[in-house]
């Protein structure tokens, strides 16, 4: 199927899957996902599936990226923290819809590849860091939005602390093999409210940074 037809099919799929935010759909349509997947998977870049990247990790399914981005209630003035850079695709989607994106990854090699992709695509509003996402990014806090793209058994308390008032966090919570729920947390003057959105399947948020090599 020609690329154009694959993209149209994907956008229709996402709409059926409950993604109605036009800004999100437009970014998915125009951002080259083929630049974020390994060479051997390029012809499958617009399939609505997760694909393997290096170090046993995955680039999330377009449906998941689109749904989470919509759930995050993004906007052009917002400062976003992402945990789990992976291929960099989710960060690149956010970079088109937000003011600045800070992204933390525990694998240095993945981070280097993602940084090279951002540079090649001329994306200049993503700042990355090699570190343990459980800790967030305290020097840059607070964040208007926080998105976690790996599943944790509980919401890491440091991330809740780094969420600005009026801020929104989207995070999959649960065991790797068990039931995972996508939660949306919202910080108001009164406290933190929690909504349960959908079922998800993410790789685990692993404590500490990965050793290289
Ligand atoms: N957002 C990515 C998909 C991420 S897959 C994309 O768009 O491609 C989950 C990522 O989280 C993996 O790259 C994994 O290495 C990373 N990760 C897991 N535990 C982490 C931690 N404690 N801190 C930072 N990154 C972590």
Boltz pocket constraint, residues with backbone or C-beta under 6 A from the ligand:
constraints:
  - pocket:
      binder: B
      contacts: [[A, 57], [A, 58], [A, 59], [A, 60], [A, 83], [A, 84], [A, 85], [A, 86], [A, 87], [A, 88], [A, 89], [A, 90], [A, 91], [A, 104], [A, 105], [A, 106], [A, 107], [A, 110], [A, 131], [A, 132], [A, 133], [A, 134], [A, 149], [A, 150], [A, 203], [A, 204], [A, 205], [A, 206], [A, 207], [A, 208]]
      max_distance: 6.0
